[in-house]
Amino acid sequence: MSPRILMGAVAGAAALTLAACMGDRTQTPPFYQDMARVDGQVDAATAAQMISQYRINNGLLPVKPDPRLTTIAKSQADAMAAAGTVKASLAPSQQLAARMASIGEPKTEAAENVSAGYRTFAEAFSGWRESPKHNQVLLTGDATRLGIATTYASNAKHKVFWSLVMAGPAPTAASAQALTPAR
């Protein structure tokens, strides 16, 4: 093979390798995706991974995403976005205890962060860690599960409304039966 052809082949291979690497860089990591859009949806697995690492660094157990907790987090984010304020979270129907009962877990220990204005999960997570009350929720000692959701409201001042629900283990079928009153 002539040196000229060999150089061309090497240059071509290098260009393909560089293009493959560049393709990975254009993908926005989930924790930096902008939630200020109608179809914005926080990646629960990424959130659980980041929160779990933070918890582990603080001597606590990791948490896993829970679809039922995400459902009640979404109802909270939706209510706040519809009202255009986090104060909507104070409505009796939006109290965490009422929403936990709605999924059949009235006795499960749970805590919640609500906030507005953060455009990415990275911003929300950072803000929660810096706020003593929000940080306390992230570091809820008995939490093993989380639900997280956002809702975008184009007409609201803060645009993106967040809800993070942290909860202890879900009741087992046996413990749920034990909690059910006899008839």
N, C-alpha and C positions, 0 to 999 in steps of 0.2 A: 504494500500500500504506500502511495506516495506521501511525503510529509504534509503536503497541502490538503489531501483528502483526510488524512488522520487528524489534522488540526480542525478541519471542518466538522468532523464527527465529534471530536471532543467539545468543540464550541456548541454544537447542537445539543449534546447531552447535558452540558452545563446550563444551557438556556432552559431546557425542560425541567431540570432539577430546581432551578431558581423559580420558574413559573409555578411549580407545584408548591414550593414554600410560600410564595407570595399569595397563592390562593387561600391558604389557611389564615393568613393575616387579615384578609378582607372581611372575614366572618366576625361579627361583634359578639363577644362572650355574653352569655345570658344575663350575667349580673350587671352588664352595662347597657342592656337594651332599653330604649326609651319607652316608658309606659304611657307617655302623653299621646296616646292614639286610641281610637275606638277599639281596635283589635288587640291592644296590648294585654298580655297575660304573663304574669310573673312565672318563672320556671321554679316550681315547688322543689324539685330535686336539687337544683343548684342552691336554692335558699336553705334547704335542709343541710346540705353539705357545708355551706359557710357557717351557719349557725351552730352545727354540730362541732366543727373544728374549734370555734370560739368557746363552746361549752367544755369541750375536752381540755382546752388550754386552761380552763378555770376549774378543773377537777370534777366536772359533771359528765353524765352520760350523754351520748349523741341522741338526736331526734330523727324521726322518719316522717315523710309526708303522709298525711291521712286524708283521703278524699272527703270524708264526712266533715272533718274540721275545715277543710277548704271550702266546702259548701256554706258553712255558717260564716266563715270569713268573707266569702263573696257577698252574702246577704248584707253584712255590715258595710262593706265597701260600697255596694250599690245604694244603700240607704243614705250614706253620707254624701255620695255624689249627687243623688237626686235632690237632696236638701242644699247642697253646695257648702256644707260645713261639717266638721267633725262632731259638732254638738248633737247631730242626729243620733250618734252612738249612745246618747243618754236616754233615748226614748225607752219606755218599759219593754216594748217588744224587741228592742235591739240589745237589751242587757245580756251579757254573756251567759248568765245562769238560764235565762229563758231560751236562748239558742242552743245551749248544751242539752237542755231538757227536750228540745224539738228533735234531737237526733237520738234520744233514748239514753242520755248520759247525765241525768240530773245530779248524780253524786260524784262525778269525776272532777278532780281538782283541775282547774284551768285558769289561765290568765291571758290577757289580750293587750296588744299594742294597736292603737289606732293613730293614724297621722295623715297629713296631706301635704302636698307640695313636692315631695321627692319624685324625681323623674325616673330614676333607676333603682334597682334593688341595692346596688352598691351604696348609693346615697342614703337610702332608707336605713340600711344596716349600720352605716357609720353614724347616722343621726341617733339611732336607737342606742347604740353603745355609749354615746356621749351624754345621753340623758339618764340621770339616775333612775327614774321611775321606769322608763322604757328598758333600760339595761336589766333591771330587776326581773322583768318579764322574760328577756332572753335567757337569763340565768335561773329560771324557775327550777328548783331542785328536783322535783319529781317528774318533770316533763320527759316524755318519751316520744311524743308525736307533735306535729304542727300542721296547721292549715294556714295558707297565706293567699291573699288575693288583692287585686287592685281594680279600680274602676275609674275610667276617664270621664270627666265632665267638662266639655269645651266651654260652657258658659260660667263655670265656677272660677273664683279667684285662684285657687290652688291647683286646679286641673286634675291631679291624680290623687285618689284617696286609697289608703292602705289599711288592711287589717291583717294582723298576725295573731293566731290563736295557738297557744302552747298548752298541752294537756298531758296529764298522767296516762298510764295504761288504760286502754279501753276495758270495760268490764267483760269478764268471760260470761258465757251462757249460764254457768252455774251461779256466778255471783249476781247476775242480772235476775235470775229466778229467785234468789234469796232476798233481793230487794223488793220484789213484787209482793204486795200484800195478799194474804190468803183470802179467798172468797167464800 
